[in-house]
Structures are given as structure tokens and as C-alpha cells.
Amino acid sequence: MKTLRIFIHGFLSLFVAFMAVAPCSAAESTNAPACKTCVDAKKTDAAKPDATDADGWKSLFDGKSLKGWKPTNFIGKGKVEVKDGCILLGKGNDLTGVSFVETNSLPRTDYEIELEGKRVGGYDFFCGLTFPVGKACCTFILGGWGGSVVGISSIDGMDASENETSKSMEFVKDRWYAIRVRVTAEKLECWIDKEQVADVTITGKRIGMRFGEIEESAPLGIASYNTTSALRNIRMRRVE
């Protein structure tokens, strides 16, 4: 009898444990309502932030909304919207842009920022990326001054059309370009696709914004000038 009681007790314990799990498994396989514990667990997993990837990159744009951004307060701005995983900057009169909202979290040096951009319509710069450099800010221009000028505004009071970073490039309409900027205490470097287009030693130089409305983009913003453009895959990481 004692052996029988031990057997029955063990069987009942296994049965209770099985019934505690079975409703959840059955709900998943039969589309029946899942138990609250499982639903809450799934919600918790879905809400876990994926702050950085394996290389330290942190996404600044979710591809679905302007969360973390706002339309820049330019007087003649065009429409700003999110569509097909991109931020679309409508043609303005003259500037249209977005500004990053979470400015307190921005690094001022020893970081990289990158994105992809393209000119959808118009003939001037489709990406004016404004970013912090220590206590100052400046703007990396792609396709300015009629569509071809590349450079940094400003260095020692000279804008992208005048200083040592000024270059001329042809930009194809509706073609995506990879844009990357690296800021350290000593240098400011910029790339378009895999080509390095700026490599400036900034020690002893005066870095600043070009005078005018573009200053509304500081400390971190992206603008277009009288041009419709698209932006995507905006992200940032710290560098040693």
C-alpha cells in the first residue's frame, strides 16, 4: 500500500505540472486565447530595446515614424513625411529638414554618424548633415551650389564652396549614396560611398555653421535646399 501511495502521489504531481503548461501550448497551436503569463512574456520580449549592434552602431531612425526627430523650423519648409522606410524631405523655399530631438544624449567628439540619402527632385543639395564638433557644429554638404559641390561648412569662416574640403561631384537622381562622418578631437573625416572626400586636421581651426537658417539644424539635423530628398538608415556609434 505504501508503494502504491508513493506511485499515485508522483503521478498526480506530474499531472498538475503538465496541466499548468498545456493550456499555453494548446493556445499557440489552435489559435485559442493564450494565457496572460505567455502574453505578458511575449510583450516583455518585444519591448526589449536593441540599442546597439555588434559593431556598436545605434539606430537613430526606426523606418516607420519620426520618433526622435522633428521637422526643422525653417520658414519656407516643405512637407516632411515617413514613407517606405525613408524620411522624405519635400522641396522647400528654400530649406526643408529634420532635427534630432534627444540632444542631451549626443556625443560631441569621438563618434561616427552615417546614413543613406538620395536626390529625388530638384538641383541643389539633397543632404546637408549638421553635426556637433566639440562645442561647435558644422554641416557636410552634398550637391550644393547648383547640384555638384561637396564640402564642409564652415572652416575658419569659409563655407563648403570655399575651403579646403570643397570638391565637385556628379550626383545621379534617385541613386542612394552612403554618407559617413567621423569626428575626433584632432580630425574631421567624411566619406561618400567608399570614397573619403574630407580629411581635415581641426586642431587650431575654427569650426562653425554657415550663417543663416541652416543654423536651425544644430546640433544634429539633416536638410535639403530647394530639393526633394530621401533619407534612411541613420545611425551613430562611439569610436576610440
C-alpha positions in Angstrom: 0.0 0.0 0.0 2.8 2.4 0.9 4.4 1.8 -2.6 1.0 2.4 -4.2 0.5 5.7 -2.4 4.0 6.9 -3.5 3.2 6.0 -7.1 -0.2 7.8 -7.0 1.4 10.9 -5.4 4.1 11.0 -8.0 1.6 10.6 -10.9 -0.6 13.4 -9.5 2.4 15.8 -9.3 3.4 15.2 -12.9 -0.3 15.6 -14.0 -0.6 19.0 -12.2 2.7 20.2 -13.7 1.6 19.2 -17.2 -1.8 20.9 -16.9 -0.1 24.2 -15.9 1.9 24.2 -19.2 -0.6 22.6 -21.6 -3.1 25.5 -22.0 -0.4 27.8 -23.3 1.0 25.3 -25.8 -2.6 24.4 -26.9 -3.5 28.0 -27.3 -0.5 28.6 -29.6 -1.2 25.6 -31.8 -5.0 26.1 -32.0 -5.2 29.9 -32.1 -7.1 29.8 -28.9 -6.6 32.8 -26.5 -3.2 32.4 -24.8 -2.8 32.6 -21.1 -1.9 36.0 -19.6 1.5 34.8 -18.5 2.6 33.9 -22.0 1.1 37.2 -23.5 3.0 39.3 -20.9 6.2 37.4 -21.5 6.0 38.0 -25.3 5.2 41.7 -24.7 8.3 41.9 -22.5 10.5 40.3 -25.1 9.1 42.6 -27.9 9.8 45.7 -25.8 13.4 44.9 -25.1 15.4 47.7 -26.8 18.1 46.7 -29.4 20.3 49.6 -28.5 23.4 48.7 -30.5 24.5 46.1 -32.9 27.7 44.0 -32.7 29.8 46.9 -34.1 28.4 49.5 -31.7 26.0 51.2 -34.2 22.9 52.6 -32.7 19.9 53.3 -35.0 18.5 56.9 -34.8 15.6 56.2 -37.2 13.1 53.4 -36.9 12.0 53.5 -40.5 8.3 53.8 -39.5 7.9 57.2 -37.8 9.7 60.5 -36.9 10.2 59.2 -33.4 13.3 61.0 -32.1 13.1 63.7 -34.8 11.0 66.7 -35.7 10.7 68.9 -38.8 13.2 71.7 -38.5 11.8 75.2 -38.1 12.7 76.6 -41.5 10.4 79.4 -42.7 9.7 78.0 -46.2 9.9 74.3 -45.3 8.3 71.7 -47.5 6.4 68.6 -46.3 8.2 66.1 -44.1 6.9 62.5 -44.0 7.9 58.9 -43.5 7.2 56.6 -46.4 8.6 53.2 -47.5 11.1 53.2 -44.7 12.5 56.6 -45.6 12.3 60.2 -44.3 11.1 62.3 -47.3 12.0 65.9 -47.3 9.7 67.8 -49.7 11.0 70.7 -51.8 11.1 73.8 -49.7 11.6 77.5 -50.3 14.3 77.1 -49.6 15.2 74.7 -46.8 13.4 71.6 -45.5 14.8 69.3 -42.8 14.6 67.2 -39.7 16.3 67.8 -36.4 17.2 65.2 -33.8 15.3 65.7 -30.5 17.3 63.8 -28.0 20.2 66.3 -28.0 21.3 65.5 -24.4 22.4 62.1 -25.5 24.6 63.2 -28.4 28.4 62.8 -28.2 30.4 65.9 -29.1 33.5 64.1 -30.2 34.9 60.6 -30.8 31.9 59.3 -32.8 30.7 58.4 -36.3 27.4 59.0 -37.9 26.2 57.6 -41.2 23.1 57.4 -43.3 21.9 56.9 -46.9 20.5 59.7 -48.9 19.3 60.5 -52.5 18.1 63.3 -54.6 14.5 62.7 -55.7 13.9 66.0 -57.4 15.5 69.4 -57.7 19.0 70.6 -58.4 20.7 71.6 -55.1 21.9 69.8 -52.0 19.9 66.8 -51.1 21.8 66.3 -47.8 23.1 68.9 -45.5 24.2 66.9 -42.5 24.7 69.1 -39.5 26.6 67.5 -36.6 28.5 68.5 -33.4 32.2 69.0 -33.3 33.2 69.7 -29.7 31.4 72.8 -28.6 30.7 73.9 -32.2 28.7 72.4 -35.1 29.2 72.3 -38.9 27.4 70.9 -42.0 28.5 68.3 -44.5 27.0 69.4 -47.8 26.3 67.0 -50.7 25.3 68.6 -54.0 25.2 72.3 -53.2 25.6 75.4 -55.2 23.7 74.2 -58.2 24.0 70.5 -57.6 27.6 69.4 -57.5 29.6 71.0 -54.6 30.7 68.8 -51.7 32.3 70.1 -48.6 32.1 71.2 -45.0 30.5 74.5 -43.9 32.3 76.1 -42.3 36.1 76.1 -41.5 37.7 79.3 -40.5 34.7 81.2 -41.7 34.8 79.7 -45.2 31.9 77.6 -46.4 31.9 74.4 -48.4 32.4 76.2 -51.7 35.5 78.0 -50.5 37.6 75.9 -48.1 40.0 73.0 -48.4 37.2 70.4 -48.4 35.4 71.8 -51.5 35.0 69.3 -54.3 32.8 68.8 -57.3 30.9 65.6 -57.8 28.0 64.4 -60.0 25.0 63.0 -58.2 22.6 60.8 -60.1 18.9 61.4 -59.4 17.2 58.5 -57.5 20.5 56.9 -56.6 21.3 56.1 -53.0 24.6 57.4 -51.6 26.2 56.1 -48.4 27.3 59.1 -46.2 29.6 58.8 -43.2 31.2 61.3 -40.9 33.8 60.7 -38.2 34.6 63.3 -35.5 37.6 63.1 -33.2 39.4 65.8 -31.1 42.0 66.1 -33.8 40.3 65.3 -37.1 37.1 65.6 -39.1 36.6 63.0 -41.8 33.8 62.4 -44.4 33.0 59.6 -46.9 30.6 59.3 -49.8 30.1 55.6 -50.5 33.7 54.2 -50.0 35.5 57.4 -51.1 36.9 59.7 -48.5 36.1 63.2 -49.5 37.3 65.1 -46.5 40.2 64.6 -44.1 40.8 67.7 -42.1 43.0 68.3 -39.1 40.8 70.6 -37.0 43.3 71.5 -34.2 43.7 75.3 -34.3 40.9 75.7 -36.8 37.6 77.5 -36.2 34.7 75.1 -36.9 31.2 76.6 -37.2 28.0 76.9 -39.1 27.3 78.9 -42.2 25.3 82.0 -41.2 21.6 81.7 -41.9 18.6 79.4 -41.5 20.8 76.3 -41.6 21.8 77.1 -38.0 18.3 75.8 -37.0 19.7 72.3 -37.8 22.2 72.3 -34.9 23.3 70.3 -33.1 22.1 67.3 -35.3 19.9 67.7 -38.3 19.6 66.9 -42.0 18.3 69.3 -44.5 17.8 69.8 -48.3 17.8 73.0 -50.3 15.1 73.6 -52.8 15.2 69.9 -53.4 13.2 66.8 -52.6 15.3 64.1 -51.0 15.0 60.8 -49.2 17.0 59.6 -46.1 17.3 56.2 -44.5 19.4 54.0 -42.2 20.5 56.8 -39.9 22.8 55.6 -37.2 25.6 56.6 -34.8 28.4 54.9 -32.8 31.2 55.9 -30.5 34.8 55.4 -31.7 38.0 55.1 -29.7 
